[in-house]
Amino acid sequence: MIHPQSSQHVAAVPSAQHRTWTVRSKITVLLLLTLRSLAALWTYAAYLSLGDALTLKHVDTIGNHLARPPGEVFISL
């Protein structure tokens, strides 16, 4: 860099805002983003599956408490 008032070259000093990333940092960030995305997908899939499982359990409970007793009475008659 040339100083405006002289013809001497001045070494450019990196500012504090300039940040260099190491290869290890870049790989770590990429892996964390990937794992975070996979965790979000897994959570969503688990939420959907759990909802269906709870619905099936509720239907089974209704069937055992409401449908079976009248059927047993009918068979015993």
MOTAHU-V155528 format. One record per helix or strand of 3 or more residues. SS is the DSSP state (a for helix, b for strand). FROM is the first residue (numbers start at 1). LEN is the number of residues. If there is no record, write none. Layout:
BEGIN
ss->SS from->FROM len->LEN
ss->SS from->FROM len->LEN
END
This chain:
BEGIN
ss->a from->23 len->54
END
